[in-house]
Amino acid sequence: MSEGLFEMGAPARSGGSLSGSDHAHAPLAVRMRPRTLDELVGQQQLKAAGSPLRQLIEGDRSLSLLLWGPPGTGKTTIASIVSRQTDRRFVEISAVSAGVKEVRAAIDSARAELVATGKETVLFVDEVHRFSKAQQDALLPGVENRWVTLVAATTENPYFSVISPLLSRSLLLRLESLTDDDIRGVLERALEDERGLASAYTIDDDALDHLVRLAGGDARRSLTYLEAAAGAAHTRGGTTIDLATAETAVDTAAVRYDRDGDQHYDVISAFIKSVRGSDADAALHYLARMIEAGEDPRFIARRLMILASEDIGLADPTALTTAVAAAQTVQLIGMPEGHLTLAHATIALAVAPKSNAVTTAIGAALADVRAGKIGQVPAHLRDAHYGGARKLGHGADYKYAHDEPFGIAEQQYLPDVLAEAAYYQPKEVGAEAGIKERWERVRRIVRGTGG
């Protein structure tokens, strides 16, 4: 069998393994993989009666799926369930190692099996976003002719990472991050289930909370941590997993931080206020607390992007670019390496000059609009590209800015009711000091109040 291609001639009899690795020595996450749709944790929107996924499984329909969601939310498990409950062959391709040759071989094998025995094949492609256009194109014949039931998984936005022909031929299912309660249920079941730890161990509440927090909504990670903690307890000759054992097993100190409680809001508030206040040391402290507590790095990156416009704006025009780059980088590389990018952006924004002029400008403009200060668009600015527009006076007397000295035309742009409005008030801070000088000169020229 080619590298990157794994085949299972029939659904596994227990454990839900994709490759039959459901023996006693298989990883706990493999042994505990749900075997039916009802055992799948979370994703209630996908399990509802009459949902497309239920129709595919219970109605045995031939329908290709594109599963989009964060790691550890059940994408691989769904592929396994489709195979198991519909009694199809299962073939898995990893986009990390397989090429066009392996894709075509899998589809040719599926077609031959269908012709010879009538048995259909589930082709599972993990991390399909890593496939090139040519590799994704190679999947199309199998999908179009229904030689395979394609189940493709991605953590990236498929509208950007999957070719349109494949996207249009597949049913897109969005998987949501698991909640802490979902993860807690996964761990509790693994402790008791015969496929898991079979009640051989007990766990203290604070240790369980620690593992839930560190999992960050990833069921597979939570089971890996639990298995390590149980192993540590066994090595010590005990059957109780306490906080110290859990900490030792995953080599991470417990951080007193509730992602859904007051600590979540207090720490992120302190983080933002520290960056706004230009205290890079304090900002890094709160960033470290969030990282160690398993806070979603994308949440942190989103807050930095907001701050870049809200508190820095044009005082440092590169701030928003830095924040956006950090968010994209975190999305691409994930954790733990993503903590370096978050620290980079945090320090850059903390030491940047600060201005809230952008915030107050849009706030004032919105306040006027909400107060009913709308007014008519001046006639010379209205669209004049359709028949009859000129007869209505649209575009008449419009001054083309590029024809004017310095590329600035003296004319009214705001509606009459707001003709004297001055929303943007730059501050003499950082790069905005230069913008302030130019903007005030431009405003005088535009409004004819002197150059």
C-alpha positions as CSV (number, residue, x, y, z in Angstrom):
1,M,0.0,0.0,0.0
2,S,1.3,3.5,-0.9
3,E,2.6,5.7,1.8
4,G,-0.1,8.0,3.1
5,L,-2.9,5.6,2.1
6,F,-4.6,3.3,4.7
7,E,-7.4,0.9,3.9
8,M,-9.8,-1.0,6.0
9,G,-11.7,-3.8,4.2
10,A,-14.6,-3.7,6.6
11,P,-15.7,-1.5,9.5
12,A,-13.9,-2.1,12.8
13,R,-15.9,-4.2,15.2
14,S,-15.1,-2.1,18.2
15,G,-13.4,1.1,19.2
16,G,-14.2,3.0,16.1
17,S,-10.6,2.9,14.9
18,L,-10.0,4.0,11.4
19,S,-7.4,1.4,10.7
20,G,-8.4,-1.4,13.1
21,S,-6.1,-0.1,15.9
22,D,-8.7,-0.7,18.6
23,H,-6.7,-3.2,20.6
24,A,-6.0,-2.8,24.3
25,H,-2.7,-1.1,23.6
26,A,-4.0,1.5,21.2
27,P,-4.1,5.1,22.4
28,L,-7.0,6.0,24.6
29,A,-8.2,8.5,22.1
30,V,-8.5,5.7,19.5
31,R,-10.1,3.2,21.8
32,M,-12.7,5.8,22.9
33,R,-13.6,7.0,19.4
34,P,-17.5,7.1,19.2
35,R,-19.0,4.2,17.2
36,T,-22.3,5.8,16.4
37,L,-23.6,9.2,15.7
38,D,-25.4,9.3,19.0
39,E,-22.1,8.7,20.8
40,L,-20.5,11.7,19.1
41,V,-20.0,14.5,21.6
42,G,-21.3,18.0,20.8
43,Q,-22.3,19.0,17.3
44,Q,-26.0,18.8,18.1
45,Q,-26.8,20.7,14.9
46,L,-25.4,17.8,12.9
47,K,-27.1,15.0,14.9
48,A,-30.6,16.4,14.7
49,A,-33.3,14.2,13.3
50,G,-33.6,14.7,9.6
51,S,-30.2,16.4,9.3
52,P,-28.1,15.7,6.2
53,L,-25.6,13.7,8.2
54,R,-28.3,11.5,9.7
55,Q,-29.9,11.0,6.2
56,L,-26.5,10.0,4.9
57,I,-25.9,7.4,7.7
58,E,-29.4,6.1,8.4
59,G,-30.7,6.4,4.8
60,D,-27.5,5.0,3.4
61,R,-27.3,7.8,0.8
62,S,-24.3,8.4,-1.4
63,L,-23.3,12.0,-0.6
64,S,-19.8,13.6,-0.3
65,L,-19.1,15.6,2.8
66,L,-16.7,18.4,3.6
67,L,-16.1,18.7,7.3
68,W,-14.8,22.1,8.5
69,G,-13.9,22.7,12.2
70,P,-11.1,23.0,14.8
71,P,-8.9,20.0,15.8
72,G,-10.5,17.4,18.0
73,T,-14.1,18.2,17.2
74,G,-15.0,14.9,15.6
75,K,-14.1,15.2,11.9
76,T,-12.2,11.9,11.7
77,T,-14.8,10.3,13.9
78,I,-17.7,11.2,11.6
79,A,-15.8,9.6,8.7
80,S,-15.4,6.4,10.8
81,I,-19.1,6.4,11.7
82,V,-20.2,6.9,8.1
83,S,-18.1,3.9,7.2
84,R,-19.1,1.7,10.1
85,Q,-22.9,2.4,10.1
86,T,-23.3,2.1,6.3
87,D,-21.0,-1.0,6.0
88,R,-18.8,0.6,3.3
89,R,-15.1,0.0,2.8
90,F,-12.9,2.7,4.4
91,V,-9.9,4.2,2.7
92,E,-7.9,7.0,4.3
93,I,-5.5,9.4,2.6
94,S,-3.4,11.9,4.5
95,A,-3.0,15.1,2.5
96,V,0.4,15.6,4.3
97,S,2.0,12.6,2.6
98,A,-0.2,11.5,-0.4
99,G,0.1,12.8,-3.9
100,V,-2.0,12.6,-7.1
101,K,-0.8,9.1,-7.7
102,E,-2.2,7.9,-4.4
103,V,-5.5,9.7,-4.9
104,R,-6.0,8.1,-8.3
105,A,-5.0,4.7,-7.0
106,A,-7.6,5.0,-4.2
107,I,-10.3,6.0,-6.6
108,D,-9.4,3.3,-9.2
109,S,-9.5,0.7,-6.4
110,A,-12.9,2.0,-5.2
111,R,-14.3,1.8,-8.7
112,A,-13.0,-1.8,-9.2
113,E,-14.5,-2.8,-5.9
114,L,-17.9,-1.3,-6.8
115,V,-18.0,-3.0,-10.1
116,A,-16.8,-6.4,-8.8
117,T,-18.8,-6.6,-5.5
118,G,-21.2,-3.7,-5.5
119,K,-19.6,-2.5,-2.2
120,E,-19.1,1.2,-1.9
121,T,-16.1,3.0,-0.5
122,V,-15.7,5.9,1.9
123,L,-12.6,7.9,1.0
124,F,-11.5,10.0,3.9
125,V,-9.0,12.8,3.1
126,D,-7.6,14.4,6.2
127,E,-6.3,18.0,6.0
128,V,-7.6,18.4,2.5
129,H,-6.6,22.1,2.5
130,R,-3.0,20.9,2.2
131,F,-3.8,19.3,-1.2
132,S,-2.7,21.3,-4.3
133,K,-5.2,22.2,-6.9
134,A,-4.0,19.3,-9.1
135,Q,-4.5,16.9,-6.2
136,Q,-8.0,18.2,-5.5
137,D,-8.8,18.0,-9.2
138,A,-7.9,14.3,-9.0
139,L,-10.7,13.7,-6.6
140,L,-13.4,15.1,-8.9
141,P,-14.0,12.0,-11.1
142,G,-14.6,9.8,-8.1
143,V,-17.0,12.3,-6.6
144,E,-18.9,13.1,-9.8
145,N,-19.4,9.4,-10.7
146,R,-20.0,8.4,-7.1
147,W,-17.3,5.8,-7.2
148,V,-16.5,7.0,-3.7
149,T,-18.3,8.7,-0.8
150,L,-15.8,11.5,-0.1
151,V,-15.4,12.7,3.4
152,A,-12.8,15.5,3.5
153,A,-11.7,17.2,6.7
154,T,-10.2,20.7,7.0
155,T,-9.4,23.1,9.8
156,E,-9.1,26.0,7.2
157,N,-11.9,28.0,5.6
158,P,-12.8,25.8,2.6
159,Y,-14.0,28.8,0.6
160,F,-10.3,29.8,0.4
161,S,-8.6,26.4,0.6
162,V,-10.8,24.0,-1.5
163,I,-11.4,24.3,-5.2
164,S,-14.9,25.5,-6.3
165,P,-15.8,22.3,-8.3
166,L,-15.1,20.1,-5.3
167,L,-16.9,22.5,-2.9
168,S,-20.0,22.6,-5.1
169,R,-20.2,18.8,-5.2
170,S,-19.9,18.3,-1.5
171,L,-22.1,19.0,1.5
172,L,-20.3,21.4,3.8
173,L,-20.8,20.7,7.4
174,R,-19.4,23.2,10.0
175,L,-18.2,21.6,13.3
176,E,-18.2,23.8,16.4
177,S,-15.6,23.9,19.1
178,L,-16.5,21.6,22.0
179,T,-17.5,23.2,25.3
180,D,-15.8,22.5,28.6
181,D,-18.9,20.5,29.6
182,D,-18.4,18.4,26.4
183,I,-14.8,17.7,27.3
184,R,-15.7,16.9,30.9
185,G,-18.2,14.3,29.6
186,V,-15.6,12.8,27.3
187,L,-13.1,12.4,30.2
188,E,-15.7,11.0,32.6
189,R,-16.8,8.4,30.0
190,A,-13.2,7.4,29.3
191,L,-12.6,6.9,33.0
192,E,-15.6,4.5,33.3
193,D,-15.9,2.8,29.9
194,E,-14.6,-0.7,29.4
195,R,-12.8,0.5,26.2
196,G,-11.1,3.2,28.3
197,L,-9.8,3.0,31.9
198,A,-12.6,0.8,33.0
199,S,-13.0,2.5,36.5
200,A,-9.4,1.5,37.4
201,Y,-8.7,5.1,38.3
202,T,-10.5,8.0,40.1
203,I,-9.8,11.7,39.5
204,D,-10.0,14.6,41.9
205,D,-12.3,17.5,40.8
206,D,-9.4,20.0,40.5
207,A,-7.4,17.6,38.5
208,L,-10.3,17.0,36.1
209,D,-10.8,20.8,35.9
210,H,-7.1,21.1,35.0
211,L,-7.3,18.6,32.2
212,V,-10.5,20.2,30.8
213,R,-8.9,23.6,30.8
214,L,-5.7,22.4,29.1
215,A,-7.7,20.6,26.4
216,G,-8.9,23.8,24.9
217,G,-12.0,22.2,23.4
218,D,-10.0,19.4,21.8
219,A,-11.4,16.0,22.7
220,R,-8.4,14.0,21.4
221,R,-6.0,16.2,23.4
222,S,-8.1,15.8,26.5
223,L,-7.9,12.0,26.2
224,T,-4.2,12.1,25.6
225,Y,-3.7,14.1,28.8
226,L,-5.9,11.8,30.8
227,E,-4.0,8.7,29.5
228,A,-0.7,10.4,30.6
229,A,-2.1,11.3,34.0
230,A,-3.3,7.7,34.6
231,G,0.1,6.5,33.6
232,A,1.7,8.8,36.1
233,A,-0.6,7.6,38.8
234,H,0.2,4.0,38.0
235,T,3.9,4.7,38.1
236,R,3.5,6.1,41.6
237,G,1.6,3.0,42.6
238,G,-1.7,4.7,43.1
239,T,-5.2,4.8,41.4
240,T,-6.1,8.4,42.2
241,I,-5.3,11.2,39.8
242,D,-4.8,14.3,41.8
243,L,-3.8,17.8,40.6
244,A,-0.1,17.2,41.3
245,T,-0.1,14.0,39.2
246,A,-2.0,15.7,36.4
247,E,0.4,18.6,36.4
248,T,3.4,16.3,36.3
249,A,1.9,14.2,33.5
250,V,1.3,17.1,31.1
251,D,4.2,19.2,32.5
252,T,2.0,22.3,32.8
253,A,1.2,24.2,36.0
254,A,-2.5,24.7,36.8
255,V,-3.5,28.3,36.3
256,R,-6.5,29.6,38.3
257,Y,-8.5,30.7,35.3
258,D,-12.1,29.9,34.3
259,R,-12.6,30.5,30.6
260,D,-16.3,31.0,31.1
261,G,-16.2,32.9,34.4
262,D,-15.0,36.1,36.0
263,Q,-11.3,35.3,35.6
264,H,-11.8,35.1,31.8
265,Y,-13.2,38.6,31.7
266,D,-10.8,40.0,34.3
267,V,-7.7,38.7,32.7
268,I,-8.5,39.7,29.1
269,S,-9.6,43.1,30.4
270,A,-6.3,43.5,32.3
271,F,-4.4,42.4,29.1
272,I,-6.1,45.0,26.9
273,K,-5.7,47.8,29.4
274,S,-2.0,46.9,29.9
275,V,-1.4,47.1,26.1
276,R,-3.4,50.3,25.9
277,G,-1.4,51.7,28.8
278,S,1.9,50.8,27.1
279,D,3.0,48.4,29.9
280,A,4.6,45.6,27.8
281,D,5.7,43.7,30.9
282,A,2.2,43.6,32.4
283,A,0.7,42.7,29.0
284,L,3.1,39.8,28.6
285,H,2.1,38.6,32.1
286,Y,-1.6,38.4,31.3
287,L,-0.8,36.9,27.9
288,A,1.1,34.2,29.6
289,R,-1.7,33.5,32.0
290,M,-4.2,33.1,29.1
291,I,-1.8,30.9,27.2
292,E,-1.1,28.6,30.1
293,A,-4.8,28.4,30.9
294,G,-5.6,27.2,27.4
295,E,-7.4,30.3,26.2
296,D,-8.2,30.2,22.5
297,P,-5.3,31.9,20.8
298,R,-7.6,33.1,18.0
299,F,-9.6,35.0,20.7
300,I,-6.5,36.8,21.9
301,A,-5.5,37.6,18.3
302,R,-8.9,39.1,17.6
303,R,-8.7,41.3,20.6
304,L,-5.3,42.6,19.4
305,M,-6.7,43.4,16.0
306,I,-9.5,45.4,17.6
307,L,-7.1,47.2,19.9
308,A,-4.8,48.2,16.9
309,S,-7.6,50.3,15.5
310,E,-9.3,51.3,18.7
311,D,-6.3,52.5,20.7
312,I,-3.5,53.0,18.2
313,G,-5.0,53.9,14.9
314,L,-2.9,56.1,12.7
315,A,-0.4,56.9,15.5
316,D,1.3,53.8,14.1
317,P,-0.2,52.7,10.8
318,T,1.7,49.4,11.0
319,A,-0.1,48.3,14.2
320,L,-3.2,46.9,12.5
321,T,-0.9,45.1,9.9
322,T,1.0,43.5,12.7
323,A,-2.1,42.4,14.5
324,V,-3.7,40.9,11.4
325,A,-0.4,39.1,10.5
326,A,-0.3,37.7,14.0
327,A,-3.9,36.4,13.7
328,Q,-3.2,34.8,10.3
329,T,0.1,33.2,11.6
330,V,-1.7,31.8,14.7
331,Q,-4.3,30.3,12.4
332,L,-1.6,28.7,10.2
333,I,0.8,27.4,12.7
334,G,-1.4,26.9,15.8
335,M,0.0,26.4,19.3
336,P,2.4,26.1,21.0
337,E,4.5,28.0,18.5
338,G,1.8,30.6,18.1
339,H,2.6,32.0,21.5
340,L,5.7,33.6,20.0
341,T,3.6,35.5,17.4
342,L,1.1,36.6,20.0
343,A,4.0,37.9,22.2
344,H,5.5,39.7,19.2
345,A,2.2,41.5,18.4
346,T,1.6,42.2,22.1
347,I,4.9,43.9,22.6
348,A,4.7,45.8,19.3
349,L,1.2,47.2,20.2
350,A,2.2,47.9,23.8
351,V,5.2,50.1,22.9
352,A,3.4,51.8,19.9
353,P,2.2,55.4,20.2
354,K,-1.4,55.5,21.2
355,S,-4.4,57.5,19.7
356,N,-8.1,56.9,19.9
357,A,-8.8,59.4,17.2
358,V,-10.2,56.7,14.8
359,T,-12.5,55.5,17.6
360,T,-13.9,58.9,18.4
361,A,-14.2,59.8,14.7
362,I,-16.4,56.9,13.7
363,G,-18.3,57.2,17.0
364,A,-19.2,60.9,16.2
365,A,-20.2,60.0,12.7
366,L,-22.4,57.1,13.8
367,A,-24.0,59.4,16.5
368,D,-25.0,62.0,13.8
369,V,-26.4,59.3,11.5
370,R,-28.4,57.7,14.3
371,A,-29.7,61.2,15.3
372,G,-31.2,61.6,11.8
373,K,-28.5,63.9,10.4
374,I,-28.5,62.2,7.0
375,G,-29.2,64.8,4.2
376,Q,-29.1,64.3,0.5
377,V,-26.0,63.4,-1.3
378,P,-24.8,66.6,-3.1
379,A,-25.9,66.5,-6.8
380,H,-22.4,66.8,-8.2
381,L,-21.4,63.6,-6.3
382,R,-24.3,61.4,-7.5
383,D,-23.9,58.6,-10.0
384,A,-24.0,60.0,-13.5
385,H,-23.3,56.8,-15.5
386,Y,-26.9,55.9,-16.5
387,G,-29.1,57.4,-19.1
388,G,-30.9,60.6,-18.0
389,A,-28.6,61.2,-15.0
390,R,-27.2,64.4,-16.5
391,K,-30.7,65.7,-17.1
392,L,-31.3,65.4,-13.4
393,G,-28.2,67.4,-12.7
394,H,-26.2,64.4,-11.4
395,G,-22.5,64.9,-11.7
396,A,-22.8,68.5,-12.9
397,D,-20.0,70.7,-11.7
398,Y,-18.1,67.8,-10.2
399,K,-14.4,68.6,-9.9
400,Y,-12.1,65.7,-10.7
401,A,-9.5,65.8,-7.8
402,H,-6.6,64.7,-10.0
403,D,-7.0,67.8,-12.3
404,E,-6.6,70.2,-9.4
405,P,-3.4,71.5,-7.8
406,F,-2.0,69.0,-5.3
407,G,-4.7,66.6,-6.3
408,I,-7.2,68.2,-4.0
409,A,-10.4,69.9,-5.2
410,E,-12.4,72.6,-3.4
411,Q,-15.9,71.3,-3.3
412,Q,-18.6,70.1,-0.9
413,Y,-18.6,66.4,-0.1
414,L,-20.8,66.2,2.9
415,P,-24.6,66.7,2.8
416,D,-25.8,70.2,3.6
417,V,-26.9,69.3,7.1
418,L,-23.4,68.2,7.9
419,A,-21.3,70.6,5.8
420,E,-19.2,71.8,8.8
421,A,-18.8,68.4,10.5
422,A,-15.3,67.6,11.6
423,Y,-15.2,64.0,12.8
424,Y,-11.5,63.0,12.5
425,Q,-9.4,65.0,15.0
426,P,-5.8,63.6,14.8
427,K,-3.6,63.7,17.8
428,E,0.0,64.9,17.8
429,V,1.3,61.4,18.7
430,G,3.6,59.3,16.6
431,A,2.9,59.1,12.9
432,E,-0.5,60.8,13.5
433,A,1.3,64.1,14.2
434,G,2.3,64.3,10.5
435,I,-1.1,63.2,9.4
436,K,-2.7,65.9,11.6
437,E,-0.7,68.6,10.0
438,R,-1.6,67.4,6.4
439,W,-5.2,66.7,7.2
440,E,-5.9,70.1,8.6
441,R,-4.3,71.7,5.5
442,V,-6.3,69.4,3.2
443,R,-9.6,70.1,5.1
444,R,-9.1,73.9,4.7
445,I,-8.5,73.5,0.9
446,V,-11.5,71.2,0.4
447,R,-13.8,73.5,2.4
448,G,-12.4,76.7,0.9
449,T,-11.4,78.2,4.3
450,G,-7.9,79.0,3.3
451,G,-4.8,77.0,2.3
